[in-house]
Every structure is written in structure tokens, then in C-alpha cells.
Amino acid sequence: MEGRSPKATCRPGSGVRGMLRKIWNFCGDVRVNFWLLLLISLNLGLGSYYLKYKFPFFNPLNHMLFQDWYGEFGFRKPALTWWLCTLLLWLFFLGVNTLVCALKRLINLWPLLKQTGFRSFSIRISPSLIHLCFMIILSGHLVSLVIGSNQIIPASPGTRTVLAPQLQVEVLSQSLEKYREPEAIRGRLRQSSLDLNLISPHGSETHRLRFLEPVTWQGFTFHLDMSRTNNPQPELKIIIKEDPGRNLIFWGFAFLIVFMLWYFPQRKSV
């Protein structure tokens, strides 16, 4: 009817969509990225103080999963571990911010594919792909932090350790090579090698393990190490790591390097 003002209509769910849009825009704001990086830098600076003066307390983290260490040690002393909790929180938000920023840029640039051509378009999206590679690397570190394992066993011949169901490692023999010259370090350990028998349901394999020459087998990596003492006959040990996030970190870095090597020369040419 004439003279009657039309009633304003409200579409169902518009309030929720508006709120989600605000959250999306906030998470993809570059300014948020700056403040997160600043907080992480300050957090790491404070954390280095705790690590330096309370190293024995944090040292078990080298061979324990984070949640196991926190449940056994960290939960009891929040005054020493608060910075770890806040660091993980800032890193989580940094990951979310980086992912949303990259996706927003890809969504905005996608319509330009037909207008600019593939070469120009690929140059434009390369920074976003580099950020996604950074996300893959962060994810790999997170997986290793909460799922991997790290154990230490003695390097004595005859030692046998169960790594996983139906997977074992046995130390067969040990050989030592000592310095003869110069006289100041004569008799000290120069190099050592261990013969390992790696046993699986498919049979056994023999591998030689040496300093700085790790052995990789069935998802485990074996490193030869020794106790940090002034004893001319230091105690040798084997560090066994299971690092499920290693492949994510490796491929993330690989693609990151490829994108950067391709992007910068192309950008200069354009």
C-alpha cells in the first residue's frame, strides 16, 4: 500500500556470517602478523634466560615428547614453563595468520589468471606459496614435538633395545680410533664406529654407525654421541630419534627453495 514504509528484512544467519567475516579479516591482517612476530621474539628472549640458568630442568625435553615432559615436570612449576605455553600459543596464531593471509591473497588473485597469463599469474602467487611452504615446515616441527620419540641407549656391545613392535636394534661391536699426534691430545678419542644389527619381521640388516654419520632405518635415525666429560675414555651412547615430521620439514624446505630460486629472477625480469 502507498504511504507505508517497507519493513527492513533481515536474512537469517547474516549476523553469523558477518561475525565470521570479521574473524576471517582479523586473522588475515598483516598488522596482526607484525605483532605476533614481535611477541614471539620477546618470548624467545625471555625463554633463553630460563634455558640458560635452569638447563637441567629443561634438558629432559631432548628425549621426551612435549606433553610427557610437561605432565611430569613442567606442570608442577608453572613459574618456569609459562613462556613455553605462551610461545606455543603465539606460534599457533602465527600459523593461522600466515595461512589465512596466503589464502586471501590466492582468492583475490585467482580471477587474474585469464587476464594476465600463467607466467605473470605464477609470479604474483609465488609469495603466497612460499608462505604455505613455511606453514608446512611449522607443521612438521609440531608433529615431531608431540608425536616423535627420542631415546638414549648405551653403545656397549651386546646391548639390545626394542624400538617398536617387531623392531629391534642390537650393538654387535665397537671400534675406537684415538689421536696419536699432537702430544697434548694423544690417547683421546678421535673416531668411533659401531656395528648395529637392525632386526625387523623381514630379516636383519647390519649398518655401521660413526660420529656425524647417522644411520636411517624404518623411520628411525641413529646418532652416535658421547658424554661431555674431560675423561680420556668418555662413555659412548646412541641417540635414537623417530621424527615423523621430518618429511614435512624436508619437502617444505625443498619447495621453499625452489619457489624462491624461481621467483626472484622472474620478478626482476618482469
Buried (B, 14 or more C-beta within 10 A) or exposed (E): EEEEEEEEEEEEEEEEEEEEEEEEEEBBBEEBBEEBEEBBEEBEEEBEEBBEEEEEBBEBBEBBBBEBBBEEBBEEEEEBBBBBEBBBEBBEBBBBBBBBBBBBBBEEBEEEBEEBEEEEBBBBBBBBBBBBBBBBBBBBBBBBBEBBBBBEBEBEEEBEBEBEEEBBBBBEEBEEEBBEEEEEEEEEBEBBBBBBBBBBEEEEEEBEBBBEEBBEBBBBBBBBBBEEEEEEEBEBBBBBBBBBBBEBBEBBBEBBEEBBEEBEEBEEEE
